[in-house]
Amino acid sequence: MELKIEKRDWLFFLLCLIAGVIAEEAFFRDEIGISYFIFIAVFYTIFYWRFRSFSFSHQRVGYLILISIWLLAAGYYMNDTILFYALNILVIPSLVIFHLALITSPKKMEWNKLFFILYTTLKLAHGVRYAGIFIRHIAKKINRGNNSKHNNVLKKVLIGVAIAVPFLFVVLNLLMSADAQFERLLSNIPNLFNFQTEYFFRIIIILIYTLGFFGFMQVLLQKKVQIVQKEGTYKLPQMDGVVTLTVLLLLDLVYLLFVVVQFKYFFSGTLGDGFTYAEYARRGFFELLFVTLINLTVTMGVINFTKSVLGKLKTTIRFALSLLVLSSGVLLISAFMRMSMYEDAYGFTFTRVLVTSFMIFLMVIFAYTLLKIWLDRLSLFHFYFITSLIYYAGMNVINFDQIVVDRNIERYETTGKIDIHYLNSFSSTGVLGLIELYEKNPDVPGLEALLKQRKAEREYLNPDTWQSHNLMRDKAYKRLGKLELN
């Protein structure tokens, strides 16, 4: 493959190099904070400049993904949640790749099919290939500028260096033994090499980012590089209707027996004999996992693999599948009640609040799945993807840590119980909550001593670099500085 690099391509490569430098500064210099938002701003500015004359497709869902990317990137500055900090390192790049492939794909391509994942993967592979060809193209240009005489001189110099290395090793050791000052001089050389090694690795990282951005977006510009899905080339295997109905009826029977036998146990608001709150909540959580696996897996499987079933048998399967979803909803409500009892008894943590929100999200998923059972024109993947994206982006925008803090303070005002060590440990928002609690109730046991310790360590909340600047950490740093303790 022979490349034709025009002037605008070289300008674009230079812009990708700038993006590569910013990426290395944003992600590898210090803890990520506002730097992610700045990188996304620069990256998309370069992208839209390069594709300024491109006709984009799938723009409605594209804007939704783009807004989500900006919100997730802003979360590194606005909030201080450890879980989302780790997850978004993978989620944001995945969404960016998906978004770029989506809006540059053919208008007739259905993005809500599994085939689109193959399309995006191949675009990435073509981008890597393009970057490799571009490197070879640069190497050829460099070789053309060097004559063979200079190359031969360089080879001879390298051979001479290789021959001299063993002699230098012996001579240097003898001289270092003879003169302590000379030994001290040479001992500082490794520090110089370490300094150079750091910059070497930084350059490598910058080049990887640069070539990745350049290759992927150059491939996206090439409309001729497309994958065409031919109708009728592949069909999903179909399940027998009678076999499917038998499996569903057996599952429904298990659900009905479970719900009927333990209905009072679910909704009485009391514990069964021999159970602690911890066991009660844990059992509810595993039932939630069971519901998720059974309902989503079986329902999606039946919908996708029984399309050829018609008539009364199909209607019966739909009734059986609906009963499965409704029974799963009952179990989900039970798990939600158990988690609420556990929170009332032992307080609120980030994990418990997150699980509670996830159960609400699943109720929405189940409700749509029930509609899909009876309406063939609906798309499960389309709804699941959009709903999951909105839910995940919403969790990043809504400060979950603040919810945990507020609920625990409310619980303290009601019961007089609070775990100050947990609030101190999980984020800067927890520290801010403890300061507010101290200003209202300074007599909380151990709180003053804990805040004294945090105030002594407040320097750790103040970042030394611009990359790690975070709104919550900055607020906690300032509030600790103004806090007056006895």
Steps between C-alpha positions, in 0.01 A plus 500: 500500500656828382412811699437839348562749778383851420578823684176489699589144610832624636320782681257246644792282611648802678167558678491131599851543640373790712212278617754227581706740712188614688391137551836409652489807723139435601519128579860415598633796696278494810159397627231576241276796575406789276760375251257244352243767416769717337624206293148416378448864404825507297439159343149578376609844377761330281252232390229742391757718323625199301146382421356848441382408150391146589135399490429337836241227559300377803526847651221470759653210688841649418418817692381291795830312509698822457318669790563192714872510417522865604312430824721203588814704429367788712440249782877479553490867598162531671498184716745285689349151469762225491283244318411731211859626487615146419209399275511811281862439406357221280143623443585842352747373234254224405219754458725732297596219261137391471385860443754573227426174321125563534474850357741422213335169406265457200154642566331169423710304749305386808707586804279305740606168350792288616640539148591860582748380764682309225494813284655712777763235580608480137520878479737493798708227336515702176609802703792305651591375151486854362732621778749224414493589129546868591811414706646306206418796276696733730790253519525485121511879479780511755700230321471687171658804663802304624759375251654158531843645592367657820321177588826303466681749727227464764526121488878514549464739795255259667740210445780702658284579802416131544870405489598772747237409765694206661821708520313798646346276766844384624667842475218687677498255791877542544481880487210507747705290742794738463312830553201556733412834337478333160280228652259760641484668161405179324251404772283798402469377142215250579292791633550674167394184318191469719408855406542418133311171539195685635491724195555203271190325634301822484588537132397138434161557669446822302581325171262212581216743569586711196512209257186350654300821457640565153454147365147446635361833381671476162331163447163643605539763227531233233140430407605226262613286796162355590349172605183400325266262676317294241145399576447131546867412534457399863198403703478431870422138588142455618378311807206265491186664638389201708844461660512871579152501652590200717808676638303819569216318676743318729674828586164669561398217728814545711440874521134464595575244772778720637281812505192328646687318777701804608259783413445592864874467561571745217261777596440463873792732580633252758780248496456127486612284792875462522588782257705810570463823303826427318382153391161641401653767276758268350231248405300780341800615301569154361133470409550822306788343311285194437220719365741685273653186355174309459284784373734678263679194366196279456276779371751623244577145396135409452424821309797458265483124447124443463416747224382219273238380751149612400135472602368390839833350601669839466223667704538237772875555510438873538270439798757270661777751440287781645437295813875450533563874480222584748620240747850638467359844580356367824840362599661829411259691725582254777873560455440877503312474832773288651768750405292782650474309829875437496574871444266602782675258733865554408517832317567603143810425297588576141456135401155471662372820339642391165329161524171671587523725194589201284186319612290800394681495165418130461132569561503732197680234296247235603206726415630557148581131460138420582389733219749342260350157561175618336633759254741354244597836351677612818877455525644370825861597431401852392312562826750319723792700359334842522353435846829363633689799361258748659507309829880481512550863399237604755685314777814694414321835497304435819751500782430159657749574775290803599187283514679257732617784724156664517322172577746412776464844660120469483529159664720649774241769574236228536690219673820660629708242309765580240821342370734800484800285402321380187407852395858607559642224281298487180539848342548874547121532508503290815747741661277795410205315655694443823587873516131591464411243765762643738370855453150382599591230754857545634439244774496196266746250660836492322401754234720787621809280524433364153468848350820610673679215330345588164597866543859399570495295178315759289803554275420167334169645376670793327642387162842621394415479127217633286412153371361373832297810589163386636208709627416282801860460614548875468190567711614255768846659507358849550238395758762314705721808494218722637377243754552606861555213742541506876 
